[in-house]
Amino acid sequence: MTFLEAYAKFGPDTLAIAEGLGIKEHEADRLINARLNCGYAERLHARRIKKIAYAGKEPFMSEWAR
Protein backbone atom coordinates (compact mmCIF):
# COMPACT_ATOMS: atom_id res chain seq x y z
CA MET A 1 0.00 0.00 0.00
CA THR A 2 1.34 3.43 -0.88
CA PHE A 3 0.97 6.52 1.26
CA LEU A 4 -1.63 8.07 -1.05
CA GLU A 5 -3.74 4.90 -0.94
CA ALA A 6 -3.52 4.84 2.86
CA TYR A 7 -4.36 8.55 3.07
CA ALA A 8 -7.41 8.04 0.81
CA LYS A 9 -8.54 5.07 2.92
CA PHE A 10 -7.87 6.34 6.46
CA GLY A 11 -7.77 10.12 6.07
CA PRO A 12 -5.34 12.08 8.25
CA ASP A 13 -5.24 9.40 10.99
CA THR A 14 -1.57 8.95 11.85
CA LEU A 15 -2.01 5.70 13.78
CA ALA A 16 -4.01 3.96 11.04
CA ILE A 17 -1.64 5.10 8.29
CA ALA A 18 1.39 4.04 10.32
CA GLU A 19 -0.08 0.57 10.89
CA GLY A 20 -1.15 0.25 7.25
CA LEU A 21 2.29 1.16 5.93
CA GLY A 22 4.32 -0.49 8.68
CA ILE A 23 6.10 2.72 9.69
CA LYS A 24 6.35 4.70 12.91
CA GLU A 25 3.67 7.22 13.83
CA HIS A 26 5.95 10.27 13.60
CA GLU A 27 6.93 9.28 10.04
CA ALA A 28 3.25 9.04 9.07
CA ASP A 29 2.66 12.46 10.65
CA ARG A 30 5.51 13.93 8.61
CA LEU A 31 4.07 12.48 5.40
CA ILE A 32 0.60 13.84 6.21
CA ASN A 33 2.01 17.30 6.91
CA ALA A 34 3.92 17.26 3.62
CA ARG A 35 0.74 16.26 1.74
CA LEU A 36 -1.33 19.01 3.38
CA ASN A 37 1.37 21.63 2.75
CA CYS A 38 1.52 20.61 -0.91
CA GLY A 39 -2.24 21.00 -1.28
CA TYR A 40 -2.13 24.41 0.41
CA ALA A 41 0.62 25.61 -1.94
CA GLU A 42 -1.38 24.43 -4.97
CA ARG A 43 -4.47 26.33 -3.76
CA LEU A 44 -2.42 29.50 -3.23
CA HIS A 45 -0.99 29.23 -6.74
CA ALA A 46 -4.46 28.72 -8.24
CA ARG A 47 -5.77 31.74 -6.34
CA ARG A 48 -2.91 33.88 -7.65
CA ILE A 49 -3.70 32.92 -11.24
CA LYS A 50 -7.40 33.73 -10.74
CA LYS A 51 -6.54 37.15 -9.33
CA ILE A 52 -4.43 37.94 -12.39
CA ALA A 53 -7.26 36.89 -14.71
CA TYR A 54 -9.92 38.88 -12.85
CA ALA A 55 -7.78 42.01 -12.68
CA GLY A 56 -8.40 42.53 -16.39
CA LYS A 57 -4.93 41.36 -17.36
CA GLU A 58 -4.32 38.59 -19.83
CA PRO A 59 -2.72 35.52 -18.18
CA PHE A 60 0.56 34.32 -19.59
CA MET A 61 0.46 31.39 -21.98
CA SER A 62 2.50 29.28 -19.54
CA GLU A 63 -0.21 29.76 -16.91
CA TRP A 64 -2.90 28.60 -19.35
CA ALA A 65 -1.01 25.37 -19.86
CA ARG A 66 -1.11 24.51 -16.14
Residue pairs with C-beta under 8 A, 6 or more apart in sequence:
1 20
1 21
3 17
3 21
3 31
3 35
4 35
6 16
6 17
6 20
6 21
7 17
7 31
7 32
7 35
9 20
10 16
10 17
10 20
12 32
12 36
14 25
14 28
14 29
14 32
15 25
15 28
17 28
17 31
17 32
18 24
18 25
18 27
18 28
21 28
49 59
49 63
49 66
52 59
52 63
53 59
